[in-house]
């Protein structure tokens, strides 16, 4: 699952906008973005037409969340288009800092369709998540989305276990992280918490900051839910 989180965190930083990032940033940046005008013709390099990509990304599914600590709860996922589909041509922005470049080794940076969407994921009582985000479908046909919010913004009960926080006095931020992807099968993904810690005395110029991802569970959603 660590590889999945590495990909998800890279996507959260990398694929949010046009390709004008800072020179030191390692990211999958958008070099060019164009409106999609023909839904029935696949652009060069794409395995799906825009219409097929929309069918893969948009819909309503049901499944379950498996908690890492044990237990399973029912889950529903709804994705509705909230804007026009675009075509993004993307490439990696390199960095002069070698350690950052090594972190990007092996990560894909495919061209993609991008769709502004309204996403709702419910796994009661753990997760109540709803909001606007960008859903992408890569040139090879992988639909995906990533969400990072303050853990307190989750309307459900999911939270890191006390032993995962270690020294709470050092914790400055707790994020909820949600990753999802699918090809021609069900959606699947991971839920976790990103914990930022400040080490050292407040204001100490020699203090350090760390960011640790802890797993909460995995989820899948593939079947159409029953009618209300």
N, C-alpha and C positions, 0 to 999 in steps of 0.2 A: 504493500500500500504506500510505502514511502515514495516510490517512483511516481505514483499517481499524484501524490501531494506536490512533488517537485514540479510536475507538469502543470498542475492546477495553479500553484502560486506564480509560476512563470506567466501563465495566461492572464492572471489578474493584473499583473504589472504590465504585460507586454502588449496586449491586444485591445487596448481601450481607446486608441485614438490614432491620429495621423502620424506619419513618421517624422516627427520633429523633436525627438527626445534629446536629453542632454548627451554630450559626446561620450561621457563615461558610462552610460547606461547600456547594459546588456539586455536586449529585449527583442521580441518578435514584433516589429513595427509595421504599420500600414504605410506603404510607399505610395499607393494610389487607390482611390476608392471611386467607383462609378455606379450610377443607378442601373438597375436591371430593367431592360425594356422588352426583352423577349423571354418569356417564361418557359418556352418549349425547346430552346436550343442551349446545349451545354457549352460554356466558353472553353477555350483551349486549355487543356490540362485537367478539366473537371470530369468526374465520373457520373455526376448527376446533373440533370437539367435544373434550373431554378424551381420549377414546379415540383419536381421530385424532392428537392431539398426542403421546400416548405412543408410538404407532406411528412417528411421525416422529423421536422422540428416542432410542428404545431399539432396540438391535440390534447387529449385528456386520458390519463392512464391510472391504474391502481396497482398496488403491490404491497411491499412491507419494508420496514426498517429493522435490521438486526443490530441490536446494541452490542458493543464490544464487551460490555460487562455481563451480558446475558439477557435474554428476553427478546421478544419480537412484537412489533406493533404494526397495525395496518397503516398504509400510506396512500395518499393520492397526489398526483402531479397534474397540473394544468398549465399549458403554455398557449397563450393567445398572441397573435401578431399585433404589434402596437406601433407599426411604422412600415416604411418601404424597405424591401430587400435590396441590399447593395452587394457589389462584387469588390472584394479587397485583394490587391496584390501586395504580398508581404515579404519581408526579408529580415534577417538578423542584423541588429545594430551591434557592432563589436565594441570591445572595451580595451583600453590599455592596461587595465588591472587584470593580471593573469588569473588570479583566484576567481574573479567573477566570470571570466571567460570559461574556465573549467566547469563552472556550475551549469553552463548552457550546453555542454557537450552532449550530443545524442538527442537533444530536444528538437522536435520537428517545428518547422515554421512554414506551413503550407499556405498557399492562397486559400481564400475562403469566401463563402457567402456570409453576410452578417444581417441579422434581423433584430431590430428593437422589439422586445416582447414583454408582456406581463406574465410573470411566473408565480404560481402558487403551489407550495409544497406543504402538505399537512400530514403529520404523523403524531397523532394525539396519544398521550399528553406531551410528548417530547418536543415536537417542532411545529411552529405555526409561522410560516415564512411566506411573505407575499411582497412583490415589488417589481420594479422595472429593471431589466438588465438586457445584455446583448447575448443572443444565442447565435452561434456560428455553425456552419456546416462546411467542413474542409473539402479541398479538391478531391480527396480520396473517399469522401462520403461520411465522415464522422461528425455527427451533430454533438454539440457540447455547450455547457455553460458553467460559469463559476461565480460564486457569491462570497463576499467577505463583508460582514457587518459586525458591529459591536455585539457581544454576546447578550447584552441586556436588551437588545432590540428584538430578540426572539420572543414570540408570544407563548412559547411552550416552556417546559420544565428542564430541558436539557442543559447541563452545566458540567464543567470539569469536576472530576472527583477531588476531594480535598488533598489527597496525597499527590495529585498531579500538579498542584500549585506550589508544592514545596514550601518555600518561605514566602507567605503572602505579602509581606512588607516590601519585597522586591518587585512584585508584579505591578506593572504600570498599565497594561492593556490586555484584555481578553477578547479575541475575535471569534466569531463563529464562522467556520469555513464549510462551504457546500460545493461539491463538484459533481457534475453529471455528464454522461456521454452515452451515445447509442449509435449503432450502424443500422442494420436492417432487423435487429432484434429488440429486446426490451431496453429501456433506460436502466442504467446502473450508475452507482457513484459512491462517494464517501462523505461522511460528516465528521468534522473534527473541530478542535479549538486551537487557535494560535495564541500563544502566551508570550507576551513581551516582558522582559525583566531588565531592570537597571541594577547593575552590580557596582557597589562602591557607595561612598557617602554622597548625598545630594550635592550637586554642583562640582563634584570632583572631576577635573579634566581627564584624569586617568581612569575614570569609571568606564564600564563596558555595558553594552546592550546586547541581549540575546533574544532570539525568537524561536520558540519550540512548538512544534505541532504535535498534539496528542489526539489519538483516534477516539471518536465516540461511537461510530458504527458504520455499516455499509447498508445501501438501500438498492432496491430494484423496483421498477414499475413497468409492466408490459401489457397488461390486459386492460380492456376498456371497462370502466367502472359501471356498476348497475345504474339504471336511470333513477333520478331522485323520486 
